[in-house]
Amino acid sequence: MNGFFNVYKSSNTNSTFIVNKIKHLVGQPCGHMGTLDPMASGVLPVAVGKSTRLFDYFADKKKT
């Protein structure tokens, strides 16, 4: 499986916890673009499989 999940991270949830849950469910390498503050809530993009290689492309883009 390759692709992205846009996961809503609620406050008091750890970004690493979310990535590890997805990794366990799909059985593939997973990663995220950057850790959100544990007290913050918002969308956490999580890449799965070979899609993690695309992070370099997204790193140069502006956040909106």
Contacts in CASP RR format, 6 or more apart in sequence:
PFRMAT RR
TARGET T0000
AUTHOR 0000-0000-0000
METHOD contacts of the structure
MODEL  1
MNGFFNVYKSSNTNSTFIVNKIKHLVGQPCGHMGTLDPMASGVLPVAVGK
STRLFDYFADKKKT
1 26 0 8 1.000
1 28 0 8 1.000
1 48 0 8 1.000
1 49 0 8 1.000
2 28 0 8 1.000
2 48 0 8 1.000
2 49 0 8 1.000
2 50 0 8 1.000
2 51 0 8 1.000
3 47 0 8 1.000
3 48 0 8 1.000
3 49 0 8 1.000
3 51 0 8 1.000
4 45 0 8 1.000
4 46 0 8 1.000
4 47 0 8 1.000
4 48 0 8 1.000
4 51 0 8 1.000
5 22 0 8 1.000
5 45 0 8 1.000
5 46 0 8 1.000
5 48 0 8 1.000
6 43 0 8 1.000
6 44 0 8 1.000
6 45 0 8 1.000
6 46 0 8 1.000
7 18 0 8 1.000
7 22 0 8 1.000
7 43 0 8 1.000
7 44 0 8 1.000
7 45 0 8 1.000
7 46 0 8 1.000
8 41 0 8 1.000
8 42 0 8 1.000
8 43 0 8 1.000
8 44 0 8 1.000
9 15 0 8 1.000
9 18 0 8 1.000
9 36 0 8 1.000
9 40 0 8 1.000
9 41 0 8 1.000
9 42 0 8 1.000
9 43 0 8 1.000
9 44 0 8 1.000
10 41 0 8 1.000
11 38 0 8 1.000
11 39 0 8 1.000
11 40 0 8 1.000
11 41 0 8 1.000
12 38 0 8 1.000
12 39 0 8 1.000
13 38 0 8 1.000
14 38 0 8 1.000
15 32 0 8 1.000
15 34 0 8 1.000
15 35 0 8 1.000
15 36 0 8 1.000
15 44 0 8 1.000
16 35 0 8 1.000
18 32 0 8 1.000
18 44 0 8 1.000
18 46 0 8 1.000
19 30 0 8 1.000
19 31 0 8 1.000
19 32 0 8 1.000
19 46 0 8 1.000
22 30 0 8 1.000
22 46 0 8 1.000
22 48 0 8 1.000
23 29 0 8 1.000
23 30 0 8 1.000
23 31 0 8 1.000
26 48 0 8 1.000
28 48 0 8 1.000
28 49 0 8 1.000
29 48 0 8 1.000
29 49 0 8 1.000
29 52 0 8 1.000
30 46 0 8 1.000
30 47 0 8 1.000
30 48 0 8 1.000
30 49 0 8 1.000
30 52 0 8 1.000
31 46 0 8 1.000
31 47 0 8 1.000
31 48 0 8 1.000
31 52 0 8 1.000
31 55 0 8 1.000
32 44 0 8 1.000
32 45 0 8 1.000
32 46 0 8 1.000
32 47 0 8 1.000
33 45 0 8 1.000
33 55 0 8 1.000
33 58 0 8 1.000
33 59 0 8 1.000
36 42 0 8 1.000
36 44 0 8 1.000
45 58 0 8 1.000
47 54 0 8 1.000
47 55 0 8 1.000
END
